[in-house]
Amino acid sequence: MGTAVAGSSPQASTSVSFIVTTTSNYQATLGGGLQVNFDSIQLTTPEPQAYSFGVVAKTAPGLWITQLVWQFGDGSILQVPYCCQSQISEVRYHAYSQQGSYTVMVVAYDNAGNFGDAVVTVNWTVPAPEFSTAGLPMIASIFIVLVAAALVKGRTNRIQLGL
């Protein structure tokens, strides 16, 4: 059993949880002078489609990252300023309201004017809908009405013919 030391406080921790329903890693294309690593994970499959985009940017010793510029491929742009760090790691979440192919780019800049970028394309397609059983009771009811109408009509014809 542990004892408390006077003047000490317990370590605080924070946790974040979410459900990853589909995991897909996409190949990133890299360019520029800064080292930029990029990955993405598809988080959900129903609308809107959400992705997690992670980036690690690193510049030369003695320099620091000044900003990241995110372009999500749907017209959304996000500029994130930084100061005094030669390496940063960041995760951004973005949701797309319509299916399609989106080219996502993140560009890292440093205080010497150098840049590096990474580009990844994510494809969101809505799967073909499965046959729903919700309409079966309605279809069965219509079928019963049609059969009953045919039987009544057949009986009416027999009565008119005197059968």
C-alpha positions as CSV (number, residue, x, y, z in Angstrom):
1,M,0.0,0.0,0.0
2,G,1.4,3.4,-1.0
3,T,1.7,6.5,1.1
4,A,1.1,10.1,0.0
5,V,4.0,12.5,0.1
6,A,3.2,15.9,1.5
7,G,3.0,18.5,-1.2
8,S,2.5,16.0,-4.0
9,S,-0.5,15.8,-6.3
10,P,-1.8,12.9,-8.3
11,Q,-1.0,12.9,-12.0
12,A,-3.9,14.1,-14.1
13,S,-4.8,12.2,-17.3
14,T,-7.1,12.9,-20.1
15,S,-8.6,10.3,-22.4
16,V,-10.4,10.6,-25.7
17,S,-12.4,7.7,-27.1
18,F,-14.2,7.1,-30.4
19,I,-15.2,4.1,-32.5
20,V,-13.2,3.4,-35.6
21,T,-15.7,1.5,-37.8
22,T,-13.5,1.2,-40.9
23,T,-9.7,1.5,-41.0
24,S,-8.0,2.5,-44.3
25,N,-4.5,3.7,-44.7
26,Y,-3.9,5.7,-47.9
27,Q,-0.6,6.2,-49.6
28,A,0.7,9.8,-49.3
29,T,2.8,11.7,-51.9
30,L,5.5,13.8,-50.4
31,G,7.3,16.9,-51.7
32,G,9.3,20.0,-50.6
33,G,12.3,20.4,-48.3
34,L,10.7,19.8,-44.9
35,Q,10.1,16.2,-43.9
36,V,6.3,15.6,-43.7
37,N,4.7,12.3,-42.9
38,F,1.0,11.9,-43.4
39,D,-1.6,9.2,-42.9
40,S,-5.4,9.0,-42.7
41,I,-8.0,6.7,-41.2
42,Q,-11.6,6.4,-42.3
43,L,-13.7,6.7,-39.1
44,T,-17.3,6.2,-40.1
45,T,-19.3,4.8,-43.0
46,P,-22.7,6.5,-42.8
47,E,-23.2,10.1,-43.9
48,P,-21.3,12.3,-43.3
49,Q,-18.1,10.3,-43.9
50,A,-15.4,11.3,-41.4
51,Y,-11.6,10.9,-41.6
52,S,-8.8,11.3,-39.2
53,F,-5.7,12.9,-40.8
54,G,-2.4,12.8,-39.0
55,V,0.8,14.6,-39.9
56,V,4.3,14.8,-38.5
57,A,6.4,17.7,-39.8
58,K,10.1,18.1,-39.1
59,T,12.5,20.9,-40.1
60,A,16.3,21.3,-39.8
61,P,18.0,21.9,-36.4
62,G,17.9,25.5,-35.4
63,L,14.7,26.2,-37.4
64,W,11.1,25.8,-36.4
65,I,7.7,25.1,-38.0
66,T,5.7,28.3,-38.4
67,Q,2.4,26.9,-39.7
68,L,0.5,24.0,-41.2
69,V,-2.0,24.7,-44.0
70,W,-4.6,22.0,-44.5
71,Q,-6.6,21.7,-47.7
72,F,-9.3,19.0,-47.4
73,G,-10.3,18.8,-51.1
74,D,-13.8,20.0,-50.6
75,G,-13.0,23.7,-50.4
76,S,-12.2,23.7,-46.7
77,I,-8.9,25.2,-45.8
78,L,-7.4,25.4,-42.3
79,Q,-4.3,27.4,-41.3
80,V,-2.7,26.4,-38.0
81,P,0.1,28.6,-36.6
82,Y,3.1,27.2,-34.7
83,C,6.1,28.6,-32.9
84,C,9.4,27.5,-31.7
85,Q,9.2,23.7,-32.4
86,S,11.4,21.9,-35.0
87,Q,9.0,19.0,-35.1
88,I,5.3,18.9,-34.6
89,S,2.6,16.2,-34.7
90,E,-1.0,17.0,-35.3
91,V,-4.3,15.1,-36.0
92,R,-7.2,16.8,-37.7
93,Y,-10.7,15.3,-38.2
94,H,-12.8,16.2,-41.2
95,A,-16.2,15.1,-42.4
96,Y,-17.4,15.1,-46.0
97,S,-21.1,15.6,-46.7
98,Q,-21.1,14.1,-50.2
99,Q,-19.6,11.0,-51.6
100,G,-16.6,11.4,-53.9
101,S,-12.9,11.4,-54.3
102,Y,-11.1,14.1,-52.2
103,T,-7.4,15.1,-52.5
104,V,-6.2,16.2,-49.1
105,M,-2.9,18.2,-48.8
106,V,-1.1,19.5,-45.8
107,V,1.8,22.0,-46.2
108,A,4.3,22.7,-43.5
109,Y,6.3,25.9,-43.5
110,D,9.4,26.9,-41.4
111,N,10.9,30.2,-40.3
112,A,13.5,30.1,-43.2
113,G,10.8,29.9,-45.8
114,N,11.2,26.2,-46.5
115,F,8.1,24.1,-47.0
116,G,7.2,20.4,-47.3
117,D,3.9,18.9,-48.3
118,A,2.1,15.6,-48.3
119,V,-0.9,14.7,-50.4
120,V,-3.3,11.9,-50.0
121,T,-6.5,11.0,-51.9
122,V,-9.5,9.5,-50.0
123,N,-12.4,7.9,-51.8
124,W,-15.8,7.8,-50.2
125,T,-18.4,5.8,-52.1
126,V,-21.7,4.9,-50.6
127,P,-22.2,1.1,-50.7
128,A,-25.1,-0.3,-52.6
129,P,-28.1,-0.4,-50.3
130,E,-29.1,-3.8,-49.1
131,F,-32.6,-5.2,-49.6
132,S,-34.7,-3.9,-46.8
133,T,-37.3,-6.1,-45.1
134,A,-39.2,-3.0,-43.9
135,G,-41.3,-3.0,-47.1
136,L,-42.3,-6.6,-47.0
137,P,-45.5,-6.1,-44.9
138,M,-46.7,-3.5,-47.4
139,I,-45.9,-5.7,-50.4
140,A,-47.7,-8.6,-48.8
141,S,-50.8,-6.4,-48.0
142,I,-51.0,-5.3,-51.6
143,F,-50.6,-8.9,-52.9
144,I,-53.5,-10.0,-50.6
145,V,-55.7,-7.2,-51.8
146,L,-55.0,-8.1,-55.4
147,V,-55.7,-11.8,-54.9
148,A,-58.9,-11.0,-53.0
149,A,-60.0,-8.6,-55.8
150,A,-59.4,-11.4,-58.4
151,L,-61.3,-13.9,-56.3
152,V,-64.3,-11.5,-55.9
153,K,-64.2,-10.8,-59.6
154,G,-64.1,-14.5,-60.5
155,R,-67.0,-15.2,-58.1
156,T,-69.0,-12.3,-59.6
157,N,-68.4,-13.8,-63.1
158,R,-69.6,-17.2,-62.0
159,I,-72.8,-15.8,-60.5
160,Q,-73.6,-13.9,-63.7
161,L,-73.1,-17.0,-65.8
162,G,-75.3,-19.0,-63.4
163,L,-72.7,-21.4,-62.4
